[in-house]
Amino acid sequence: MGDLVTGEAVVLDLRVAQLASRAVAFAFDVACQFLLLLLVFLLAPVGFDDALQSAIALTLLVLVLIGYPTLVESLSRGRSLGKLVMGLRVVRDDGGSIRFRHALVRALGGFFVDFWALGLLGTVALFVSLFSSKGKRVGDYLAGTVVIHTRVPQQEVELIDMPPQLAEWARGLDLSQLPDELVLAARQYLARYHELGEQARWELGTRLSNDVGAAIRSPRVDYTHPHPYLAAVLAERRRRAAG
């Protein structure tokens, strides 16, 4: 587990991805990138002089190695193809979704420091990650991000029960746009609810329920406490996943 601090200074224990799972995800992404490069080179026009061909090749290489992770992680809110396979996601240090600038800074850090430009093929990323409590590489430090697991052990999921008074309402929800990192934050809030002070319970619960309500297009009504509202959403999500 790793500690992520919310805007209300409440610590949430989210499952920070370790080196092994990140390495597998990275290897998958590298394979995708080089397949993309191969396809681009096969479709590229020929007949240029050697200097121009080298310049074009270098430009394409940089575009793929920087553009691929930036574009994919921006559009998917932190999930490259490799991370999707391994159940990982990039989030901000406060647990929120990353934006284009975070993805771009991570990609630039990865290209120029962590993996490629220095010619050390990941040695820098490996060394830095080993000495980071959250498994961060240089790109993560520069962007203010961390990689977490989005798959939660079943025993944690089973702790959340459906409030009977909200069961019928929850069945009509559209949960397709509910981000995994928001689900994890809400689950941690519910698990640690009784450890929090009254003010932290309300402030953090309100913020999380507002974010969840915006994602599912069904905001919490004023007379519903954040705890049962979040519990209903997560319990319904679990019910649908169980199928």
HELIX and SHEET records of a PDB file:
HELIX    1   1 LEU A   19  LEU A   43  1                                  25    
HELIX    2   2 ASP A   50  VAL A   62  1                                  13    
HELIX    3   3 LEU A   63  GLY A   67  3                                   5    
HELIX    4   4 TYR A   68  LEU A   75  1                                   8    
HELIX    5   5 LEU A   81  MET A   86  1                                   6    
HELIX    6   6 PHE A  100  GLY A  109  1                                  10    
HELIX    7   7 GLY A  110  ASP A  114  3                                   5    
HELIX    8   8 THR A  123  LEU A  130  1                                   8    
HELIX    9   9 VAL A  138  ALA A  143  1                                   6    
HELIX   10  10 GLN A  154  VAL A  157  1                                   4    
HELIX   11  11 PRO A  164  LEU A  166  5                                   3    
HELIX   12  12 ALA A  167  ARG A  171  1                                   5    
HELIX   13  13 ASP A  180  ALA A  191  1                                  12    
HELIX   14  14 TYR A  193  GLU A  195  5                                   3    
HELIX   15  15 GLU A  198  ILE A  216  1                                  19    
HELIX   16  16 PRO A  226  ALA A  242  1                                  17    
SHEET    1   A 2 GLY A   2  VAL A   5  0                                        
SHEET    2   A 2 VAL A  11  LEU A  14 -1                                        
SHEET    1   B 2 LEU A  88  ARG A  92  0                                        
SHEET    2   B 2 THR A 145  HIS A 149 -1                                        
END                                                                             
